[in-house]
Amino acid sequence: MTVDEPALADSGAGADARETGDLVLIVDDVPDNLAVLHDALDESGYTVLVATHGEAALRLAAQDAPDIILLDAVMPGLDGFEVARRLKADPETAPIPIVFMTGLSDAEHVVQAFAAGGTDYVTKPIRTREVLARLAAHLQTARAQRQARNALDAFGHATVVVRERDGRRLWQTALARRLLESYFPGVPEVTTPAEVAAWIARESLRRRAGAEPQSLTVARGANRLSLALHRLPDGSSEGEWLVVLREASEAALLEALALAFPVLTAREAEVLHWVIQGKTNRDIGDILGTSPRTVHKHLEHVFEKLGVTSRTAAAAMALGRLRGGGEGG
């Protein structure tokens, strides 16, 4: 192997990596280290890319999306810690596991490595059998997480993990990214929209107080984006939340309600629709951009026109009419 890094960077080795094995990016400014690791990984069936400095590592990671990165902690120029921070700040590269390489006596570097987003570390001088074992374990975990994210998208469950203290999106599925771009145009894809971040902060306080979870609904014309907040599994970092997004178009249902109950105004039909969805007056007010008191007035008119006295009765009548049965006003 040569360590002509620019030539390797332009070789397009990542293009068919998924056919030949997992793609590993090695970043080290010492040619002898690169040679030893490259040969060991190549013999084990991995496809290998190498970079001899931080800027090249960032370029290759963005260009070829390696499955895992072996990253030297101490390099001239852009060191490994800064490379890791930049990779973790980009949603496209944030899921890639990073295994740091550091000296035996560099205990402070181990702390820095994990703080920068490292998944694991190995000590120098490098023992190739240990490296191979660590890589295999982390690749298996990363593969399972990637499959889970893809499965969530396939079933329409767009998901994003948000860090509460700074509103940064730590990772997100492709569908979640598209939905957030659509409903919150102009917001950087690493940043949680202000409305969503404020809701997460409120929900975090409410959950700690033992309150029932409340979802967030964002309206854009006839479309609605519903967001539900979930705690990450035990062992996940404190202050990180899983947000599940679902989009629905209300136009067809509102049209059906208007046809089923022509006595209702357009706004009354909207209020009835959200009653069917189980929303409170406060929820409906937030969705429609009005006060809970105004929603209550609309609901009184709905009760009067439908000849019912409760939300449950109104919802039952509406559902019965929409399904082709039941009586109504």
C-alpha positions in Angstrom: 0.0 0.0 0.0 1.1 3.5 -0.7 0.1 6.5 1.5 -0.4 8.9 -1.4 -3.4 10.3 0.4 -4.7 12.6 -2.4 -4.6 9.8 -4.9 -6.5 7.5 -2.5 -9.0 10.2 -1.8 -9.8 10.5 -5.5 -9.8 6.8 -6.2 -13.6 6.3 -5.7 -13.0 3.4 -3.4 -16.2 4.0 -1.6 -18.4 3.6 -4.6 -18.5 -0.2 -4.5 -17.6 -0.6 -0.9 -20.9 -2.2 0.0 -20.2 -5.0 -2.5 -16.7 -5.8 -1.2 -17.2 -5.3 2.6 -17.6 -2.6 5.2 -15.9 0.6 4.4 -13.3 1.8 7.0 -11.6 5.2 7.0 -8.2 5.3 8.7 -6.9 8.7 9.7 -3.3 9.0 10.8 -0.4 11.2 9.9 2.2 8.3 10.4 2.7 6.3 7.2 3.8 3.1 9.1 0.6 3.1 11.2 -1.5 3.4 8.1 0.4 0.6 6.4 -0.1 -1.8 9.3 -3.8 -1.1 9.7 -4.5 -1.0 6.0 -3.0 -4.5 5.4 -4.7 -6.0 8.4 -8.1 -4.6 7.5 -7.7 -5.5 3.8 -6.8 -9.1 4.6 -10.0 -9.3 6.8 -12.2 -8.3 3.9 -12.7 -4.6 4.7 -12.6 -1.9 2.0 -10.1 0.8 3.3 -9.7 4.5 2.7 -6.9 6.5 4.3 -6.3 10.1 5.2 -3.2 11.6 6.5 -4.7 14.8 7.9 -8.0 16.1 9.3 -9.2 18.1 6.4 -8.9 15.0 4.1 -10.7 12.9 6.7 -13.7 15.3 6.7 -13.8 15.4 2.9 -13.7 11.6 2.6 -16.3 11.0 5.3 -18.7 13.4 3.5 -17.9 11.9 0.1 -17.8 8.2 0.8 -19.9 7.7 4.0 -17.6 5.1 5.7 -19.2 2.6 8.0 -16.6 3.3 10.7 -13.6 5.6 11.3 -10.3 4.8 13.0 -9.1 8.3 14.0 -5.7 9.3 15.4 -6.2 11.7 18.3 -3.1 13.8 17.9 -2.2 15.1 14.5 -0.7 18.4 13.3 -3.2 21.0 12.1 -6.8 19.8 12.6 -6.5 17.2 15.3 -8.6 14.1 15.8 -10.8 15.7 18.5 -11.8 18.6 16.2 -12.4 16.2 13.3 -14.8 14.2 15.5 -16.6 17.2 16.7 -17.2 18.4 13.1 -18.3 14.9 12.0 -20.8 14.7 14.9 -22.2 18.2 14.2 -23.2 17.1 10.7 -26.4 14.9 10.6 -25.0 13.1 7.5 -21.9 11.9 9.3 -23.0 11.9 12.9 -24.1 8.3 13.0 -20.7 7.0 11.9 -18.9 5.3 14.9 -15.5 6.8 15.6 -12.8 4.7 17.3 -9.9 6.9 18.5 -6.3 5.8 18.5 -4.2 7.3 21.3 -1.0 6.6 23.3 -1.0 4.4 26.4 -0.1 7.3 28.8 -2.6 9.8 27.3 -5.4 9.4 29.8 -6.6 12.9 29.3 -6.9 12.2 25.6 -9.3 9.4 26.3 -11.6 11.8 28.2 -11.4 14.2 25.3 -12.1 11.5 22.8 -15.4 10.5 24.4 -16.3 14.2 24.9 -15.8 14.8 21.2 -18.2 12.0 20.2 -15.9 8.9 20.1 -17.5 5.5 20.4 -14.4 3.7 21.7 -10.6 3.9 21.7 -7.6 1.7 21.2 -4.1 2.4 22.5 -0.8 2.7 20.6 1.2 0.8 19.8 -1.6 -0.7 17.8 -2.5 -4.4 18.2 -4.3 -5.4 15.1 -6.3 -8.2 16.6 -7.8 -5.9 19.2 -8.6 -3.3 16.5 -10.4 -5.9 14.4 -12.4 -7.1 17.4 -13.5 -3.6 18.3 -14.4 -2.7 14.7 -16.5 -5.8 14.3 -18.5 -5.1 17.5 -19.1 -1.5 16.7 -20.0 -2.2 13.0 -22.6 -4.7 14.1 -24.2 -2.1 16.4 -24.1 0.6 13.8 -25.6 -1.7 11.2 -28.5 -2.5 13.5 -29.1 1.1 14.2 -29.0 2.0 10.5 -31.5 -0.8 9.8 -33.8 0.4 12.5 -33.8 4.0 11.2 -34.5 2.8 7.7 -37.3 0.6 9.0 -38.8 3.6 10.8 -38.8 5.6 7.6 -40.3 2.7 5.6 -43.3 2.6 8.0 -43.7 6.4 7.9 -42.3 6.9 11.4 -39.9 9.8 10.8 -37.6 10.1 13.8 -35.0 12.6 15.1 -32.9 12.6 18.3 -32.6 16.0 19.9 -30.2 17.2 22.6 -32.3 19.4 24.9 -29.6 21.8 26.2 -28.6 23.2 22.9 -31.4 22.0 20.5 -29.0 20.1 18.3 -30.2 17.2 16.2 -27.9 14.4 16.9 -29.3 12.1 14.2 -32.3 11.9 12.1 -33.9 9.7 9.5 -34.1 10.9 5.9 -37.9 11.3 6.2 -37.6 13.4 9.4 -35.1 15.7 7.6 -37.5 16.2 4.7 -40.5 16.9 6.9 -38.6 19.4 9.1 -37.3 21.2 6.0 -40.8 21.4 4.6 -42.5 22.7 7.8 -39.7 24.9 9.0 -37.9 26.2 5.9 -34.7 28.0 6.4 -33.7 26.2 9.7 -30.3 24.6 9.4 -30.6 20.8 9.4 -28.5 20.4 12.5 -30.7 22.7 14.5 -34.1 22.0 16.1 -36.7 24.6 15.0 -37.4 27.0 17.8 -41.1 26.0 18.2 -40.1 22.3 18.5 -37.2 23.1 20.9 -39.6 25.2 23.2 -42.1 22.3 23.2 -39.4 19.8 24.2 -38.3 22.1 27.0 -41.9 22.4 28.3 -42.5 18.6 27.9 -39.3 17.9 29.8 -40.5 19.9 32.8 -43.9 18.4 32.6 -42.6 14.9 32.5 -40.4 15.5 35.5 -43.5 16.7 37.3 -45.3 13.5 36.5 -47.7 15.1 34.0 -49.2 13.2 31.0 -47.4 13.5 27.7 -48.7 16.1 25.2 -47.9 16.0 21.5 -47.2 19.0 19.3 -49.1 19.6 16.1 -47.9 22.1 13.4 -50.2 23.2 10.7 -49.2 24.2 7.2 -52.3 24.8 5.1 -54.3 21.6 4.9 -51.4 19.5 6.2 -50.5 18.7 9.8 -47.3 17.5 11.3 -47.7 15.8 14.6 -44.7 15.3 16.9 -44.5 12.9 19.9 -41.7 12.9 22.4 -40.2 9.8 23.8 -37.4 9.0 26.2 -34.5 7.1 24.8 -33.8 3.6 26.1 -32.0 3.2 29.4 -28.3 3.9 29.1 -28.8 6.8 26.7 -27.5 10.2 27.6 -29.5 12.4 29.9 -31.3 15.3 28.1 -31.6 13.5 24.8 -35.0 12.9 23.4 -36.5 10.9 20.5 -39.1 12.8 18.5 -41.4 10.9 16.2 -43.0 12.9 13.4 -46.1 12.0 11.4 -47.7 14.0 8.6 -51.3 13.9 7.6 -53.5 15.9 5.3 -56.7 17.1 6.8 -58.3 18.3 3.6 -60.2 15.1 2.8 -61.6 14.6 6.3 -62.6 18.2 6.6 -64.4 18.0 3.3 -66.2 14.8 4.4 -67.3 16.5 7.7 -68.5 19.6 5.8 -70.6 17.3 3.5 -71.9 15.2 6.4 -72.8 18.2 8.5 -73.7 21.2 6.2 -75.1 23.1 9.2 -71.5 23.6 10.5 -69.3 26.4 9.5 -65.8 25.7 8.2 -64.2 26.5 11.6 -66.8 24.5 13.5 -66.0 21.5 11.3 -62.3 22.0 12.1 -63.0 22.0 15.8 -65.1 18.9 15.5 -62.3 17.2 13.5 -59.8 17.8 16.3 -62.4 16.7 18.9 -62.6 13.4 17.0 -58.8 13.2 17.3 -59.1 13.5 21.1 -57.6 17.0 21.4 -58.3 19.3 24.3 -59.6 22.9 23.8 -56.1 24.1 24.6 -54.6 21.7 22.0 -57.2 22.8 19.4 -56.5 26.5 20.1 -52.8 25.9 19.6 -53.4 24.1 16.3 -55.8 26.7 15.0 -54.1 29.7 16.4 -56.9 30.8 18.6 -57.7 30.8 22.3 -59.2 27.9 24.3 -62.2 30.1 25.1 -62.9 30.7 21.4 -62.7 27.0 20.8 -65.2 26.4 23.6 -67.6 28.8 21.9 -67.3 27.0 18.6 -67.8 23.7 20.4 -71.0 25.0 22.1 -72.3 25.8 18.6 -71.3 22.3 17.4 -73.2 20.7 20.3 -76.3 22.8 19.6 -76.3 22.1 15.8 -75.7 18.4 16.3 -78.2 18.1 19.2 -75.7 16.6 21.6 -74.3 17.7 25.0 -70.8 16.3 25.2 -67.6 15.9 23.3 -67.9 12.1 23.3 -71.4 12.2 21.8 -70.3 14.7 19.1 -67.3 12.6 18.2 -69.4 9.4 18.1 -72.0 11.0 15.9 -69.4 12.4 13.5 -67.6 9.1 13.2 -70.9 7.3 12.6 -71.9 9.7 9.9 -68.5 9.5 8.2 -68.8 5.7 8.2 -72.2 5.8 6.5 -74.4 5.2 9.6 -75.9 6.9 12.6 -78.2 9.9 13.1 -77.2 13.5 13.2 -78.4 17.0 12.9 
